[in-house]
């Protein structure tokens, strides 16, 4: 897999990669990332063509997905930490 370019964005790190007839568009927001895969073709084969995919509507959908991912991430971490607290409360006292 090789990086074919980056797309400038104020909030996200957006990287385009190529791998065995596929183009990958990776969008990162902190600890979260989304990856979109496309088949390479004449219409979609270089960074400028991929950059055309990254429009306002697409980024709005990405943003909604990141918000859902962040909520799931936070809830999972909260549940895990609560389970650790519960486990520590159930331990017998050692005298």
Secondary structure, 3 states (H helix, E strand, C coil): CEEEEEECCCCCEEEEEEECCEEEEEEEECCEEEEEEEECCCCCCCHHHHHHHCCHHHHHHHHHHHHHHHHHHHHHHHHHHHHHHHHHHCCCCCC
